[in-house]
């Protein structure tokens, strides 16, 4: 029997992180101003000896001061592959590895949920990826590997319960079109044709702080707690006991970035798909009192006597293939809460007094609706991290600490008031 040894390290609240010997590498990070791209830049930017040059590609520049080894290049992945290739050539972009995080969330049609516009989701997000990959081919700029971030919708969890723990070997859920599948297929075919390698990751809910990110779990929570403190009201949990106790895998943006770096630098990870999460037990019951304490306010858990609004998941049988589907139950939603005139007035008072960047609520249904979905989640969303561990990745962060850290980062960005 053979044995292997490796060195891991801790950085801040992140533990079990891999170490590497590589030096002088270059990287391309797309979607660099989004939550995942921003934290990818942070992780790679901390290691200028390992990553001598990082090209950050996005239409708008990332927020904050960029590390010295990062160069932002404006790039629209809905333009033609030839135009993108011209930009890459003109700017001398060369990447040993590429990380693809670009994503567009089309507005749903009237009466649809957040992900209801499935055909547009497929067409626009496949185009983002294919235009970028073909631009790499045209510019003769073929990385050793391209990593594509997918997500939990790969398992069909937005359509109802599957069979936890979710493992990378589970079959695709074909109940309706899913843009992750054509993206993954396109990347695999491109990698084979261009003698490169592919990697895909599948995070769950992604805590991370950026100024402009509608699909953010934490910002609505931070806004909710801020207003409740302003009004001297408790942090009231909006859903039921089942949602309060349901275990969910959280995928912090910075932890996802550590796993992504490990994947591209690990030969045995080539041409593989990986779950990406904090590897931390998480429930709202665990977070809620600690979040309230961080704001210095009281809290209440689920109201067992409440009259609940019930939203049934759309498919029966659900993705597990048999049995009943699930329902999300709400005493109130953050969407309805945020639309109240007195709440909007309170936020305007808070924003003016603290000179916040977030002056008023916009796109309420999408911004607050995303967090409502997570708060009402009533069936396990538990990831297996067996595959990454067997290949030698042991990264870990306490999801509760990570979410509270993200709240603090939103305060640093001027999106909510500074916390004492």
C-alpha positions as CSV (number, residue, x, y, z in Angstrom):
1,X,0.0,0.0,0.0
2,X,1.4,3.4,-1.0
3,X,1.1,6.6,1.0
4,X,1.3,10.3,0.0
5,X,1.9,13.4,2.0
6,X,0.9,17.0,1.2
7,X,1.2,20.4,2.9
8,X,-2.0,22.4,3.5
9,X,-2.3,25.8,5.1
10,X,-4.9,28.1,6.7
11,X,-5.5,31.7,5.6
12,X,-7.8,33.8,7.7
13,X,-11.1,31.8,8.2
14,X,-10.2,29.4,5.4
15,X,-8.5,26.1,6.3
16,X,-7.1,23.0,4.7
17,X,-6.0,25.0,1.6
18,X,-3.6,23.4,-0.9
19,X,-0.1,24.6,-1.5
20,X,1.7,24.6,-4.9
21,X,5.2,24.8,-6.2
22,X,4.4,26.3,-9.6
23,X,5.7,29.8,-10.5
24,X,5.4,32.3,-13.3
25,X,1.9,31.3,-14.5
26,X,-0.6,33.4,-16.4
27,X,-4.4,33.2,-16.1
28,X,-7.5,34.6,-17.8
29,X,-10.5,35.3,-15.6
30,X,-13.8,36.1,-17.4
31,X,-16.8,37.7,-15.7
32,X,-14.2,39.5,-13.6
33,X,-16.6,42.0,-12.1
34,X,-19.1,39.4,-10.8
35,X,-19.0,37.7,-7.5
36,X,-17.1,34.6,-8.6
37,X,-14.7,36.5,-10.8
38,X,-13.9,39.1,-8.2
39,X,-12.9,36.4,-5.6
40,X,-11.0,34.5,-8.2
41,X,-8.9,37.6,-8.7
42,X,-8.4,37.9,-5.0
43,X,-7.1,34.4,-4.6
44,X,-4.8,34.5,-7.6
45,X,-3.7,38.0,-6.9
46,X,-2.4,37.1,-3.5
47,X,0.3,34.9,-5.2
48,X,2.2,37.1,-7.7
49,X,5.1,34.7,-7.7
50,X,2.8,31.8,-8.8
51,X,0.6,34.0,-11.0
52,X,2.8,36.6,-12.7
53,X,0.0,37.9,-14.8
54,X,-3.8,37.7,-14.6
55,X,-6.0,39.1,-17.3
56,X,-9.4,40.2,-16.0
57,X,-12.0,40.2,-18.8
58,X,-15.4,41.8,-18.3
59,X,-17.5,44.7,-19.8
60,X,-17.0,46.7,-16.6
61,X,-13.9,46.8,-14.4
62,X,-13.9,44.9,-11.1
63,X,-14.6,46.9,-8.0
64,X,-11.8,48.1,-5.7
65,X,-8.1,48.3,-6.2
66,X,-6.7,45.5,-8.3
67,X,-3.6,43.5,-7.3
68,X,-0.5,44.6,-9.3
69,X,-0.5,41.3,-11.2
70,X,-4.0,41.9,-12.5
71,X,-4.9,43.8,-15.7
72,X,-8.5,44.6,-16.6
73,X,-9.4,44.4,-20.3
74,X,-12.9,45.5,-21.3
75,X,-14.5,42.6,-23.2
76,X,-18.1,41.8,-24.3
77,X,-18.6,38.1,-24.8
78,X,-21.8,38.8,-26.8
79,X,-19.7,40.3,-29.5
80,X,-18.3,38.1,-32.3
81,X,-15.5,35.6,-31.7
82,X,-13.5,37.6,-34.3
83,X,-13.9,40.8,-32.3
84,X,-13.0,39.1,-29.0
85,X,-9.9,37.5,-30.7
86,X,-8.8,40.9,-31.9
87,X,-9.0,42.3,-28.4
88,X,-7.0,39.4,-27.1
89,X,-4.3,39.8,-29.7
90,X,-4.1,43.6,-29.3
91,X,-3.7,43.3,-25.5
92,X,-1.3,40.4,-25.7
93,X,-3.5,38.2,-23.7
94,X,-2.0,34.7,-23.1
95,X,-3.3,32.4,-20.4
96,X,-1.8,29.1,-19.2
97,X,-5.3,28.6,-17.6
98,X,-8.7,30.2,-18.1
99,X,-11.5,30.5,-15.6
100,X,-15.0,31.2,-17.1
101,X,-17.5,32.9,-14.8
102,X,-19.3,35.1,-17.3
103,X,-23.1,34.9,-16.9
104,X,-26.2,36.8,-17.9
105,X,-29.5,36.4,-16.1
106,X,-32.3,37.4,-18.5
107,X,-35.4,39.0,-17.1
108,X,-38.2,36.4,-16.7
109,X,-41.4,36.8,-18.6
110,X,-44.6,38.0,-16.8
111,X,-45.6,35.4,-14.2
112,X,-42.4,33.4,-14.4
113,X,-40.0,32.7,-11.6
114,X,-36.3,33.8,-11.5
115,X,-35.2,31.0,-13.8
116,X,-38.4,30.8,-15.8
117,X,-37.0,32.2,-19.1
118,X,-35.2,28.9,-19.8
119,X,-34.8,29.2,-23.6
120,X,-33.2,32.7,-23.3
121,X,-31.0,31.4,-20.4
122,X,-29.7,28.6,-22.7
123,X,-29.1,30.7,-25.8
124,X,-27.5,33.7,-24.2
125,X,-25.2,31.8,-21.8
126,X,-24.1,29.3,-24.4
127,X,-23.2,32.2,-26.7
128,X,-21.1,33.8,-23.9
129,X,-19.0,30.6,-23.6
130,X,-18.8,29.6,-27.3
131,X,-17.8,33.2,-28.4
132,X,-15.0,33.2,-25.8
133,X,-13.7,29.7,-26.7
134,X,-13.8,30.3,-30.4
135,X,-11.9,33.6,-29.8
136,X,-9.2,31.6,-28.1
137,X,-9.0,29.3,-31.1
138,X,-8.9,32.2,-33.6
139,X,-6.2,34.0,-31.6
140,X,-4.2,30.8,-31.2
141,X,-4.3,31.2,-27.5
142,X,-5.1,27.7,-26.1
143,X,-4.8,27.3,-22.4
144,X,-3.7,24.1,-20.8
145,X,-7.2,23.9,-19.2
146,X,-10.4,25.9,-19.2
147,X,-12.5,25.8,-16.0
148,X,-16.2,26.5,-16.4
149,X,-18.3,27.2,-13.3
150,X,-21.8,25.8,-13.4
151,X,-24.0,25.4,-10.3
152,X,-26.6,23.5,-8.2
153,X,-29.2,23.8,-11.0
154,X,-27.1,21.1,-12.7
155,X,-28.9,18.7,-10.2
156,X,-32.3,20.2,-11.0
157,X,-32.8,21.4,-7.4
158,X,-34.6,24.5,-8.7
159,X,-37.3,22.1,-10.0
160,X,-37.7,20.1,-6.8
161,X,-36.0,17.5,-4.6
162,X,-33.4,15.1,-5.9
163,X,-31.6,12.4,-3.9
164,X,-29.0,13.8,-1.5
165,X,-26.1,13.8,-1.1
166,X,-25.6,15.2,-4.5
167,X,-22.7,13.5,-6.3
168,X,-21.0,14.4,-9.5
169,X,-21.9,11.1,-11.1
170,X,-25.7,11.8,-10.9
171,X,-27.5,11.8,-14.2
172,X,-28.7,15.0,-15.8
173,X,-32.2,16.2,-15.0
174,X,-34.0,16.6,-18.4
175,X,-37.4,18.0,-17.1
176,X,-36.7,21.3,-18.9
177,X,-33.8,22.9,-20.8
178,X,-30.8,23.7,-18.6
179,X,-28.1,26.0,-20.0
180,X,-25.4,24.2,-17.9
181,X,-25.7,21.1,-20.1
182,X,-25.0,22.6,-23.6
183,X,-22.3,24.8,-22.0
184,X,-20.6,21.7,-20.6
185,X,-21.0,19.8,-23.8
186,X,-19.5,22.7,-25.9
187,X,-16.5,23.0,-23.6
188,X,-15.8,19.3,-23.8
189,X,-15.9,19.3,-27.6
190,X,-13.8,22.4,-27.8
191,X,-11.2,21.0,-25.5
192,X,-10.9,17.8,-27.5
193,X,-10.7,19.7,-30.8
194,X,-8.0,22.1,-29.5
195,X,-6.0,19.5,-27.5
196,X,-6.8,21.3,-24.2
197,X,-8.4,20.1,-20.9
198,X,-11.7,21.0,-19.4
199,X,-12.9,21.2,-15.8
200,X,-16.4,22.1,-14.5
201,X,-17.4,23.1,-10.9
202,X,-20.9,23.1,-9.4
203,X,-21.3,25.5,-6.5
204,X,-24.5,26.0,-4.5
205,X,-25.5,29.4,-3.0
206,X,-22.5,31.7,-3.3
207,X,-21.9,34.3,-0.5
208,X,-19.7,37.1,-1.7
209,X,-19.7,40.9,-1.7
210,X,-19.6,43.0,-4.9
211,X,-21.4,46.2,-5.6
212,X,-23.5,45.0,-8.6
213,X,-24.7,41.4,-8.2
214,X,-28.4,40.6,-8.3
215,X,-28.0,36.9,-7.7
216,X,-26.6,37.4,-4.2
217,X,-27.7,35.5,-1.1
218,X,-26.3,37.8,1.5
219,X,-27.0,41.4,0.4
220,X,-30.8,41.2,1.0
221,X,-30.1,39.6,4.4
222,X,-27.8,42.5,5.3
223,X,-30.3,45.1,4.1
224,X,-33.1,43.4,6.0
225,X,-31.1,43.3,9.3
226,X,-30.0,46.9,8.8
227,X,-33.6,48.2,8.4
228,X,-34.9,46.1,11.3
229,X,-32.2,47.6,13.5
230,X,-33.1,51.1,12.3
231,X,-36.8,50.4,13.2
232,X,-35.9,48.7,16.5
233,X,-37.5,45.5,15.3
234,X,-36.2,41.9,15.7
235,X,-34.7,39.8,12.9
236,X,-37.8,37.7,12.2
237,X,-37.4,34.5,10.2
238,X,-39.9,34.5,7.3
239,X,-40.3,30.8,6.6
240,X,-41.3,27.7,8.6
241,X,-39.7,25.2,10.9
242,X,-38.8,22.8,8.0
243,X,-36.8,25.6,6.2
244,X,-35.2,26.6,9.6
245,X,-33.8,23.1,10.1
246,X,-33.0,22.0,6.5
247,X,-29.4,21.4,5.8
248,X,-27.9,23.3,2.9
249,X,-24.5,23.3,1.3
250,X,-23.1,26.8,1.0
251,X,-20.4,27.7,-1.5
252,X,-18.5,30.8,-0.5
253,X,-17.0,32.6,-3.4
254,X,-13.5,32.7,-2.0
255,X,-13.6,29.0,-1.1
256,X,-14.8,28.2,-4.7
257,X,-11.8,30.2,-6.0
258,X,-9.4,28.1,-3.9
259,X,-10.9,24.9,-5.3
260,X,-10.8,26.3,-8.8
261,X,-7.1,27.1,-8.5
262,X,-6.4,23.6,-7.1
263,X,-8.4,22.0,-10.0
264,X,-6.4,23.6,-12.8
265,X,-3.1,22.9,-11.1
266,X,-3.8,19.2,-10.3
267,X,-3.2,16.8,-13.2
268,X,-5.6,14.2,-11.8
269,X,-8.4,16.8,-11.9
270,X,-8.2,17.3,-15.6
271,X,-11.4,16.5,-17.6
272,X,-13.4,16.2,-14.4
273,X,-16.5,17.8,-12.8
274,X,-16.5,18.8,-9.1
275,X,-18.9,19.9,-6.5
276,X,-17.8,23.1,-4.9
277,X,-18.8,24.0,-1.3
278,X,-17.6,25.1,2.1
279,X,-17.8,21.5,3.4
280,X,-19.5,23.0,6.4
281,X,-22.8,22.0,8.1
282,X,-25.3,24.8,7.7
283,X,-28.9,25.6,8.6
284,X,-30.7,28.9,9.1
285,X,-31.2,27.9,12.7
286,X,-27.4,28.1,13.1
287,X,-26.9,31.4,11.3
288,X,-29.9,33.4,12.4
289,X,-29.0,34.2,16.1
290,X,-25.4,34.9,15.1
291,X,-26.4,37.3,12.3
292,X,-28.8,39.1,14.7
293,X,-26.0,39.4,17.3
294,X,-23.6,40.9,14.7
295,X,-26.2,43.7,14.2
296,X,-26.9,43.9,17.9
297,X,-30.7,43.2,17.5
298,X,-33.1,40.6,18.8
299,X,-34.3,37.7,16.7
300,X,-37.2,35.3,16.3
301,X,-37.3,31.9,14.7
302,X,-40.1,30.3,12.7
303,X,-43.7,31.1,13.9
304,X,-45.3,27.8,14.4
305,X,-48.8,29.3,14.5
306,X,-48.5,31.5,11.4
307,X,-50.6,31.4,8.3
308,X,-48.2,30.5,5.5
309,X,-48.2,31.3,1.9
310,X,-47.2,28.1,0.0
311,X,-45.4,27.8,-3.3
312,X,-45.3,24.3,-4.7
313,X,-42.2,23.2,-6.7
314,X,-43.1,22.8,-10.4
315,X,-42.6,19.1,-11.2
316,X,-44.3,16.0,-9.8
317,X,-42.6,13.6,-9.7
318,X,-39.6,15.9,-8.9
319,X,-36.0,15.3,-10.1
320,X,-35.6,12.3,-7.7
321,X,-38.0,10.5,-10.2
322,X,-40.6,9.4,-7.7
323,X,-42.7,10.5,-4.7
324,X,-44.1,14.0,-3.8
325,X,-42.4,17.3,-4.7
326,X,-41.7,20.0,-2.1
327,X,-43.3,23.3,-1.2
328,X,-41.7,26.5,0.1
329,X,-43.8,28.2,2.9
330,X,-43.6,31.9,3.9
331,X,-45.1,33.9,6.7
332,X,-43.9,36.9,4.6
333,X,-41.3,37.3,1.8
334,X,-38.5,39.8,1.6
335,X,-39.8,40.8,-1.8
336,X,-43.1,42.0,-0.2
337,X,-41.3,43.5,2.8
338,X,-39.0,45.5,0.5
339,X,-41.9,46.9,-1.4
340,X,-43.6,48.5,1.6
341,X,-43.4,52.3,1.5
342,X,-42.3,52.5,5.2
343,X,-39.4,50.1,4.5
344,X,-38.3,52.0,1.5
345,X,-38.5,55.3,3.5
346,X,-36.4,53.8,6.2
347,X,-33.8,52.7,3.8
348,X,-33.6,56.1,2.2
349,X,-33.1,57.6,5.7
350,X,-30.3,55.0,6.4
351,X,-28.7,55.6,3.0
352,X,-28.7,59.4,3.3
353,X,-27.4,59.3,6.9
354,X,-24.5,56.9,6.0
355,X,-23.8,58.1,2.4
356,X,-24.4,54.6,1.1
357,X,-23.9,53.5,-2.5
358,X,-27.2,51.6,-2.4
359,X,-29.5,54.6,-2.4
360,X,-32.8,52.8,-3.1
361,X,-34.1,49.4,-3.9
362,X,-34.2,48.4,-7.6
363,X,-35.2,45.2,-9.3
364,X,-36.8,44.1,-6.0
365,X,-38.3,40.8,-7.3
366,X,-35.1,39.5,-8.6
367,X,-32.7,40.8,-5.9
368,X,-34.8,39.9,-2.9
369,X,-36.5,37.0,-4.6
370,X,-33.3,35.1,-4.9
371,X,-32.8,35.2,-1.1
372,X,-36.4,34.4,-0.5
373,X,-35.9,31.1,-2.4
374,X,-33.0,30.2,-0.1
375,X,-34.8,31.2,3.1
376,X,-37.8,29.0,2.2
377,X,-35.7,26.0,1.1
378,X,-37.5,22.9,2.5
379,X,-35.5,19.9,1.3
380,X,-31.8,19.0,1.8
381,X,-29.3,20.5,-0.6
382,X,-26.3,18.5,0.6
383,X,-23.2,18.1,-1.5
384,X,-20.9,15.2,-1.3
385,X,-17.2,16.3,-1.3
386,X,-15.9,12.8,-1.4
387,X,-14.5,13.2,-5.0
388,X,-12.3,16.2,-4.2
389,X,-11.1,14.7,-0.9
390,X,-10.0,11.5,-2.7
391,X,-8.0,13.6,-5.1
392,X,-6.4,15.6,-2.3
393,X,-8.4,18.8,-1.8
394,X,-9.5,19.5,1.8
395,X,-10.5,23.2,1.8
396,X,-13.0,24.2,4.5
397,X,-14.7,27.3,5.8
398,X,-17.4,27.7,8.4
399,X,-20.4,28.9,6.3
400,X,-21.9,30.9,9.1
401,X,-18.6,32.8,9.6
402,X,-18.3,33.3,5.9
403,X,-21.8,34.8,5.5
404,X,-21.2,37.2,8.4
405,X,-17.8,38.1,6.9
406,X,-19.6,38.8,3.6
407,X,-22.0,41.1,5.5
408,X,-18.9,43.0,6.9
409,X,-17.5,43.2,3.4
410,X,-20.7,44.8,2.1
411,X,-20.3,47.4,4.9
412,X,-16.7,48.0,3.7
413,X,-18.1,48.5,0.1
414,X,-20.5,51.2,1.4
415,X,-23.6,49.1,0.6
416,X,-24.8,49.0,4.2
417,X,-23.6,51.1,7.2
418,X,-20.5,50.2,9.1
419,X,-21.0,47.7,11.8
420,X,-19.7,48.3,15.3
